[in-house]
Amino acid sequence: MEVVEKIALISINETLVIQLLSFLIFLFIINRLMFRPLKGIMAEREKVISDTEDDIRANLAQMSAMRKELARQEAQARSEAATIQVEMARQSDEQAKHIFDQARDEIAQLRQKSAVELEAEYAKALQSIEEEARAVSAFMVEQVLQRRSGLS
C-alpha cells in the first residue's frame, strides 16, 4: 500500500468537471422553473403598484379639482344668497313704504271724512242752537210783551 500525499486542496479531475456540469444544469433548471416566473410575478406586482400609485395621484388631483369646484360653487351660492338677501330687503322696504303710503292715504281720507261729518254736525248744532235761540227769544219777547201789556 502506498500512501499518496497530496498537498493541493483542489485537484482537477473528471469529478470536478462532472460536478461543475451538474451545478450548471441545476442553475439552468432553477432559472427556468423558479427565477423567471418569480421575476415575471415581481414585474407584474411592480406594474400593479405603479398603476395603483398613478391612480392614487390621479384621484388626488381629481379630488383637489373637486374641492376647488366645490369652493367656487359655495362662493357663488353665498354671493347669490347675499344678492337675494339684498333684493328681499329692497322689496320689503318698498312694500313697507307702500303700506305706509296706503295708511297715510287712509288717514287723510278718514280725516277728510271726519272733517265733513264734523262740519255737518257743527252745522246741525248751529241750526239747532239757532232754532232754540229763536224759540227762547220769541218766548222772552212774549213774556216781556205780556208784562208790558199787564202793566199798562
Phi and psi in degrees as a GROMACS rama.xvg file:
@    title "Ramachandran Plot"
@    xaxis  label "Phi"
@    yaxis  label "Psi"
@TYPE xy
-117.596  131.977  GLU-2
-96.34  124.989  VAL-3
-107.19  125.897  VAL-4
-101.336  131.247  GLU-5
-124.199  129.563  LYS-6
-93.2935  -27.3312  ILE-7
-72.4452  141.978  ALA-8
-79.3449  -36.9828  LEU-9
-117.394  128.279  ILE-10
-112.251  133.858  SER-11
-92.5092  115.037  ILE-12
-147.736  -168.381  ASN-13
-68.7356  -26.7546  GLU-14
-69.1091  -36.1093  THR-15
-65.6623  -40.5145  LEU-16
-66.0376  -40.287  VAL-17
-66.4257  -43.3986  ILE-18
-64.2343  -40.3907  GLN-19
-64.4201  -43.3418  LEU-20
-63.905  -40.8765  LEU-21
-65.1333  -38.631  SER-22
-65.9555  -42.2083  PHE-23
-65.5022  -40.0663  LEU-24
-63.1523  -41.3237  ILE-25
-61.3161  -45.4068  PHE-26
-62.133  -41.4533  LEU-27
-62.5298  -45.6272  PHE-28
-66.0151  -46.3157  ILE-29
-65.9336  -34.2617  ILE-30
-65.1495  -44.0783  ASN-31
-68.4878  -42.686  ARG-32
-86.9891  -27.7776  LEU-33
-121.457  -53.4327  MET-34
-71.6071  -42.6325  PHE-35
-62.2236  -49.8435  ARG-36
-62.6576  -36.6759  PRO-37
-65.4413  -41.9863  LEU-38
-63.7616  -39.4003  LYS-39
-62.7743  -45.2598  GLY-40
-64.1372  -41.2549  ILE-41
-64.5326  -38.7293  MET-42
-65.2171  -42.3863  ALA-43
-61.6632  -41.6968  GLU-44
-62.265  -44.9915  ARG-45
-60.3625  -40.7564  GLU-46
-64.8477  -44.1036  LYS-47
-61.848  -44.4896  VAL-48
-62.7908  -42.8695  ILE-49
-63.8977  -44.5388  SER-50
-63.0881  -39.9107  ASP-51
-64.4945  -42.6489  THR-52
-62.6011  -40.8702  GLU-53
-63.1872  -42.3786  ASP-54
-61.7114  -40.6532  ASP-55
-63.3531  -45.1985  ILE-56
-61.5283  -43.4961  ARG-57
-63.5429  -42.7116  ALA-58
-65.5497  -38.0309  ASN-59
-64.7916  -41.3104  LEU-60
-64.6509  -42.1278  ALA-61
-64.048  -41.6106  GLN-62
-63.8262  -40.1575  MET-63
-63.4809  -43.4468  SER-64
-63.1238  -40.236  ALA-65
-64.957  -39.6619  MET-66
-62.7378  -43.153  ARG-67
-62.4551  -44.127  LYS-68
-63.3272  -41.7357  GLU-69
-63.1725  -42.2077  LEU-70
-64.1954  -39.6881  ALA-71
-64.194  -44.9663  ARG-72
-64.7388  -38.6478  GLN-73
-64.0632  -43.3012  GLU-74
-63.2598  -41.3581  ALA-75
-64.1065  -42.7545  GLN-76
-63.8548  -40.7543  ALA-77
-63.5427  -41.7328  ARG-78
-62.6941  -45.4718  SER-79
-63.0524  -40.2678  GLU-80
-63.3015  -40.8543  ALA-81
-64.9901  -41.48  ALA-82
-62.685  -44.7818  THR-83
-63.0351  -41.1405  ILE-84
-62.5453  -43.7481  GLN-85
-63.9663  -43.5191  VAL-86
-62.7561  -42.2669  GLU-87
-65.1873  -38.363  MET-88
-64.8767  -41.4953  ALA-89
-63.0307  -44.5267  ARG-90
-64.0117  -40.5909  GLN-91
-67.7239  -35.8187  SER-92
-63.8422  -44.4501  ASP-93
-62.305  -42.2342  GLU-94
-64.5139  -42.3547  GLN-95
-63.7082  -41.8974  ALA-96
-61.9835  -42.7467  LYS-97
-61.7173  -43.5836  HIS-98
-63.9013  -42.7936  ILE-99
-63.7454  -40.8937  PHE-100
-62.4198  -42.8108  ASP-101
-62.4714  -42.0672  GLN-102
-63.9026  -41.9992  ALA-103
-61.2444  -43.9465  ARG-104
-61.8306  -44.1922  ASP-105
-61.9962  -42.1308  GLU-106
-63.0192  -42.2154  ILE-107
-63.2839  -42.6405  ALA-108
-64.054  -42.811  GLN-109
-64.3516  -39.0683  LEU-110
-63.3238  -44.7468  ARG-111
-63.1983  -45.1285  GLN-112
-62.8257  -43.3657  LYS-113
-63.7481  -39.4651  SER-114
-63.7638  -41.9171  ALA-115
-63.6281  -46.2736  VAL-116
-63.5697  -41.6073  GLU-117
-64.2343  -41.0257  LEU-118
-62.0197  -42.8685  GLU-119
-64.4416  -43.7078  ALA-120
-64.3495  -39.4329  GLU-121
-63.3437  -43.7847  TYR-122
-63.2158  -42.2106  ALA-123
-62.7166  -43.8421  LYS-124
-64.3284  -42.5864  ALA-125
-62.2734  -43.7918  LEU-126
-63.0895  -43.1979  GLN-127
-64.0795  -43.156  SER-128
-65.2918  -40.6085  ILE-129
-62.4204  -43.7599  GLU-130
-63.8353  -42.9177  GLU-131
-66.6964  -38.1795  GLU-132
-64.9479  -40.7507  ALA-133
-62.9629  -44.3839  ARG-134
-63.3071  -43.3682  ALA-135
-66.5257  -43.1326  VAL-136
-66.5799  -38.0342  SER-137
-63.9374  -41.6046  ALA-138
-63.9974  -42.4068  PHE-139
-66.2525  -40.382  MET-140
-63.3538  -42.8448  VAL-141
-61.4303  -43.5643  GLU-142
-65.2341  -42.6904  GLN-143
-66.4272  -42.1146  VAL-144
-67.3857  -36.069  LEU-145
-68.3978  -38.7235  GLN-146
-69.0186  -35.7777  ARG-147
-72.0461  -40.3337  ARG-148
-68.8762  -31.9805  SER-149
-76.4554  -24.0193  GLY-150
-84.7651  -32.1855  LEU-151
